[in-house]
Amino acid sequence: RPQSLAAFPLRTHWRAPAEMLAKTVTGSFAGVIHGLNVSHLSESVVQRSKRMILDTLGVGLLGTSTEVFHRAVQYSKIYNSDVCSTVWGQPDLKFPPLYAAFVNGVAVHSMDFDDTWHPATHPSGAVLPTLVAISEALVPKQKLSGLDLLLAFNVGIEVQGRLMRFSREASNIPKRFHPPSVVGPMGSAAAAAKLLNLDQAQCREALAIAASYSGAPMANVATQTKPFHIGNAARHGLEAACMAFLGLEGNKEILDLESGFGAFYADYTPQCLPSLESYPWLLEQQDVAIKRFPAHLGMHWVADAASSVRKLIVGQDEILPIEHIHKIVLKVPDAKYVNRPFPGSQHEARHSFQFNACSALLDGDVSVQSFSHHSIARPQLKELLSKVQIEHPMDNKPNFEKLYCEVSVTLQNGDTFSERCDTFYGHWRKPLSKEDLVKKFTFNASIAVSKEAVEGILETVDKLEEVADCSILSEFLRLRHQTSYSLQLSQ
């Protein structure tokens, strides 16, 4: 068997000149993917993307404790290869790179704890598992540096953001397609193409192939299938890049056509990307939101408002007098898939304005433990849920840049307490401090790997632009027990 992509025989076929490729939107994307280099990375893009990488590794490691992750692993065990990549948090388990990217992508999104961007998508989970798998397995004779990883990661993020900006519809909370399933395979393919050093024509073909893997319905949100949207995006993007490397071809104008990538948006207006000279990264203009608890991003507004209302009623540590509450009114945007009065599972609870508001009222905050079967089944919580009324003010748009949540609690004696949240802590307008991000990562990662591994990942990501061989991350991602393993950043 071939040990790497370099061992696969390539067909010899004609390549269009770069100037011909650049005349189309698809060609301009291929040119940017191929042409960007580490000198294009700005300091703010490097720092923001390192935060995203650290957060994604942490939520992925936490996600290895979930039922949906273990089902993905059970399925993927039927595949084997001489070329294998680490399954995060599993010291004795490796899969072929496609399936390592798949199960690790599932882990990242298994609890809806991963980052969210604007326009609305989860950008990192479709890209990072792909790159970690490649760095470990597909280029064994060549060390890929931390800068290589940072560049490819940002290329994958950039492609997703640019595609979503071709549609005004994409700026709002989605109704038809789950965004990571649409732009995620494209970002994964672009990132893989960059790390595998594909030429410009191959980058174009990778996008065309990935487009045929894109799209999953919103109906599967709030189910166990939703995390598979991210896992499949990671796997299929890598597969698209590999097939492009082997000479598979698709439509040369896949991003230009209404019948191409435009099929996913009713108002698709594609444009060529900016020149590589002083390239303007979208991540520099628009940071991501990093979540404090594992639920749909909209839940963070309503939870913060509800926590503030609770303090008005009972202070910090007292018990909420549920029997004295007459009604709870939530003023939230009209988004049907997060309007779930009585969620029956943890996945539905993560997508319920009502559940997250009532959890915050009852407990003072929302956390990982809030979505356990025990917490969801509490009689006190169900009693609170029965008192909730939903209102959709006309000015409250289903848009992560514009929405707000207001929570009002009226007591039996007529007293009403109200609080409104316009920007929650963790939103890109109010980002998590480095200290709080490290706390989140440490808590999440410690579920799956040793203290030494947690410290090793923290140090590696913090100094990622100095790391000589980024496959060291895989060493830590499978390190469960104390060993004498020592971090060697620059050797």
N, C-alpha and C positions, 0 to 999 in steps of 0.2 A: 504494500500500500504506500501511496505517497505520504511523506512525513509533513509536508507543508504545501501551501499554494504554489510555491516556487517549483515544486516537483510535478505539477500538472502540465501536460503538453498544451501549448497554446496553438490555436489555428492561426495561420497567416492570412490576414485579410486587409483590405484597403482601409485606411484611416483618413477621415476628412481633416483638412487643415484646420488649425485653431481659429483662423479668421472666419472660416465658413461656419464653424460651430457657434461662434459668438453672435451670429446674426439672428438667432432665435432666443426666446426666453430660456428654453431648455439648455441651449448651448451656453448661455451666459452663466447659468447655474453650474454647469460642468466646468466652465472656465474658472469660476471662483473657487469651487471645491478643489480643483487641481492646483490653482495658482496661489492660494493663501499659504503663508509660511509663518514661522514663529515670530518673525520680525513684525508681523501685523498685529500681534497680540499686545493690547495695552495693559497697563498695570491694573486698571479697574476691572477689565474683563478677566484677567488671571485671578484676581482676588475673589470676584463673584463666582466664577466657575469652580474654584476650589471649595467654596462654601457649599455649592450644589453637589459636588462630588462627595464631600464628607457626609452631608445629610443623606444622600442616596445610598451610600454604603451602610450607614446606620439603620435606615428604615428597611433596607434589604436584609440585613442580618436579623433584625427583629422579625421580619416577615417569614424567616425560615421556621418559626414556631407555629405557623398557621396551617390549618387543614388543607386549604387550597394549594399551598406550596407542596405539601407532601403528596397530594394527588398528582400534581405536575411531575414530581420526581418519580413517583411510582410508574407513571406512563413512560417517562423518558428512559427508564432503565432497559427498555427493549432495544435501545440503540447503543452500539459500541463502535469504537474506532481506536486505532493506534495513536491518533492525535486527540488529546483530551484537554479539557480545561476544568478548573475548580468549580465545584458547587459551593457557594458561600456558606460558611458555618458548618460544613460537613467534612471533617478531616480525611475520611477514607473514601470519598465519593467524587469521581470525575466523570464528565460526559463529553461526547464530541462537542466542539465549540458551538455549533448551532443550538444544541440542547442545553448546554451550560448557560448560554445567553438567554434562552427561553425560560428555564426554571428560575434563574436569578432575576430576570425581569418580572416574572410572576411574584416573586418574593417582595420586590420593591413596591409593587402596587397592591399587595394582598390586603393591606389594612387602610389603603387610601391615605397614607402618611407622607407620600412623596411630594416634591415641590410642584407648584402651579405657576403658570406664566400668564401673561396677557398679550394677545388674545388667548382665550382659555384653552390650555392643554397642560399635560404633565410632561415636560421636555426631557428630563434627565434619565428616567427609567428605561426609555427606549434606546438610549445611546450608551450609557456607561457599562451595562452588562456585556454589550457587544465588544467594546474596546478592551475590557479586562480579559475576555475570552481570547481575543486575537493576540494580545500581548503575551499571553502565556503559551499559546499553542501553535499559532499559524506562521510565526516567523522565528523559528528556533535558532537560526544562525545569525540573527541580527537583534541586538538589544534595542528596544524602543524606550526612549527616555521619557521622563516626566513631561518635558516640553512637547514631545511627540503626542503624548496622551492628551495634554491640555489643548493642543491645536486641533486634533481630530474631534475631541469632545465639543469644542466651540463651533467647529464646522457643522456638526450634527445638530446642535442647538440652533445655530443661525438659519439653516435650511428650513427647519420647522417654523421658526418665527416669520421668515420671509413669505413662505407659502400661505400662512394664515392671514397675513396682511393683504393678500390679494382679494379678500372678501370682507365686506362690512358685516355680513351675517356671522362670521367667525368671531367677531368681537364680543358677542353675547353668549350667555350660557347656552349650550347647544340643545337642539331639539331632535335632530335626525341621526347624525353619526357621532360617535364618541371621538373627540379630536385626536387623542393619542393613537387611535387605530388608523387615522387618516394621514396625519403628518409624521407619526412615529416611525413607520417603516422607511419613509423618505429620509428622515434624520439619521436613522441607524445606517442606511445604505450609504449616505454621504460620509458619515464618520468612518465607517469601515473602509470605504474607497480611499479616504485620505490616509488612514493608518496603513493600509496595504499598498499605498503608493501607486494606485491605478492611474493610467494616463487619462487625458481629457475625454477622449471618446469613450473609454470604459466607464468613466464617471457618469457620462450621459446615459449610457446603457443601464447602469446600476439604478438610476432614478426611474427609468422607464419600466424596468422589471419590478422594482419595489412598488410602483403605482398599482400593479395588478395584485398586490397583496394587501392593498389599503382598504379600510372601511369596515366598521362593525356598528350595529344598531344601538341606539341609546336604550332600547328596551332591556338590554342585558346589564345596564348599570344597576347597582344595588343588588347584584347577585354574585355568586362565586365565579361566574364567567368573566366579570369585568377585569380582574387582574390578568387574565389571559390576553387581553387587548395589548397590554404593555409587553408581556412575554413574547407574544407573536410578533409585535413590532420589532423587538430586538432581534429575534431569530430570523425573520424574513428579510430585514434589512441586510444582515450579514450574508444571508443566502443570495440576495440580489447582487451584492458586490462580488461574491465568489463566482456566480454565474456570468457576470459581466467580464470578469477576469478570464473566464474560459471561452469567451467569444459569443455568448448568447446576446441577441439583439432584440430591441423593442422599438416602439415608435420614437423616431428622432425628435418629435415635437410634443412629447407627452405633457409638458407643462404649458404649452401654448394653446392647447385645444380644449374647447368646451366638452368634447367627447373624451378628453384625456383626464388630467387632474381636475379640470373644471366640472366634471360630473358630480363632484362632492359639494359644490356650492352654487346656489342660484344666481349669485351676483359676482361671479369670478372674473377678475380683471388683472391678468398677469402682466408683469413688467420685468424688463431686464434688470439685473442686479447692478449696483454701483461699480465703478472702476476699482481695480485692485490698488490703485494709488490712494493712500490714506483711507483704506476701507473702513466704513462706519459700521461697527458691530451693533446689532440690535440689543445685545445684552448690556452694552454700555449705556444705551438709552432707557432700557426697560429691565429692571431687576426682577427676580422671581419672588414669590411668597414662600416662606418656609413655615410649615405648620407646627403648632404646639401640641396638637392631639390628632389622632388618626381618624379624620372624617373629611367629607367634601368641604372645599374651601369656604363655601357660603355659611357653613355651620359655625365658623369662627366669629363671624359678626354677631350672630344671635346668642352664642354662648357668652361672649364678653358683655353684651347688653344685659343678659339674664343674671350674670354674676354680680353686676353692679346694682341691679334691682334687689337682689337678695341682701346685699349689705345695707340697703336703705330700710329693709323690713326687720332684719334680725341681727345685723352686725356681722362680725367675721366668723365666729365659731358656734353660734347658737343653732338650735334645731328649727327648721322652717315649720311654722304652724299650718300645715296643709289643710286642716279642718276649717281654718279661718279664711281660706282663699275662696272667693266667689268665682272669679274668672281670670284667665290669662289671655291677653291679646298680643299677637305677634304681627307686626307690620313688616312684611318681607316682600321681595320681588316675586312675581308670578313665574315660577319654574316648577312645573308639575312633578318632575322626577325627584324633587327634594321636599315635596309636600306629602308627608306620610304620617297620618295621625296616630296610628298604632303599629309601629314597625314590629315585624315578627322575627327578625334575625339581626345579627350584628351588621350585616351588609346593608340592610334596610335602615338600621339605626344610624349608620354613618351618613345616610342621605335623608335625614328627617329634621326639618327645622324644629318640629314639635319636640322630638326626643332630646335634641341637644339643648334646647332652651330649658326643658324640665330637668334634665340632668344637672345643668349649671345652677338652677334654682334650688334643687334638692341638696347638692353636694358642695356648691361654691365654685366648682370648676368642672371641666371635662378632661378625662385622661384616658390612657390606654385601658385601664380597668373599667371604665364606664361602659364598655361594649362587651363585657363578659356576659355569659348567659344569666348568671346570678343577678347582675346589675339590671339587665334589661327586664327581668321577670319580677322585680320588686313591686309589691302592691302599692307602696307610696308613690312610685313613679307612674304607675298606671292610673292612680287617682288624679295626679297632676295632669296627665295627658288628657283625661276626660274633661278638664276645665279649659282647654285651649281653644281659642278662636283665631282664625287666620284672616288678615286683611292684606290687600295688595294695592297700596297707594299708587296713583298714576305716575308719580315722579320717581318711584323706586324701580329702576331699570335692572333687568337680569344681566348685569355686566360687572365684572370684578373690579373695574375701575370706578364705577359710579354707584353701586348699590349701597344700601344701609339697612340696618335692622333695628327696630324699636320694640322693646318689651314693656308691657304694662300689666301690673298685677293689681286687681281690685279685691279688697277684703270684704268680708260679710258686713262690716260696719260702714262700708262706702268709701273708705280711704283707698286712694289709688297711688301707686308708685310706678314711675316710668323712667327708663333710661334708653338712650339711643347710641348705637355704635356706628360711626362712619368709617373708621379705620382700626382694625384689630392689630394687636401686637404680633408681628410676624409677616404682615402685609408688606409689599415693597415700599410703601410710604412710611412704614414704621418697622424696619427690619429687626430681626432678632440680634441681640448683641453677640459678639464672638463667644463670650462666656456661656450664654444660654444655649447657643448652638452646640458648643462642646458638651454641655450637660445633656442635651437631647441625644447626641451621638453616643455618649458614654453609656447612658441608660439603655439605649436600644441595642448597641453592639454587645454589651455585657451579657445579654440574654443568650448569645450564640458562641462567643469566642472568649478567650482568656484575657485577663488583665494585661498581659504582655502584648497580646494582639491588639487590644484597644489602644494602648499607648503607641504601638508601632504604626498603626494606621493614622492616628492623629499626627504623629511626627512626619510620616511620609507625605501626607496630603499637605501639611503646613509648608513643607519644603519641596513640593512636587516639581517646581521648575528647576531644582538642583539635582533631582534624582536621575541617576545614570541608566537604571533599568527598572521600568515601572512594573514589571512582572512581580516585583517584590510584594506588591499589594496582594497578589494571590497567595503568597506564603502566609501572610497574616490572616487572610480571610478564611483559612482552614485551620488556624491554630487554636485548638480548644484547650490545651493543657499547657502548664508551665514547661518551658524547655530552655535550653541554653542558647536559643536562636538570638543573634544580635543584629541590630539594624545597621546596614552598611549603605548609606545613602549615595555615596559617590564612587563606589568601587566597581 
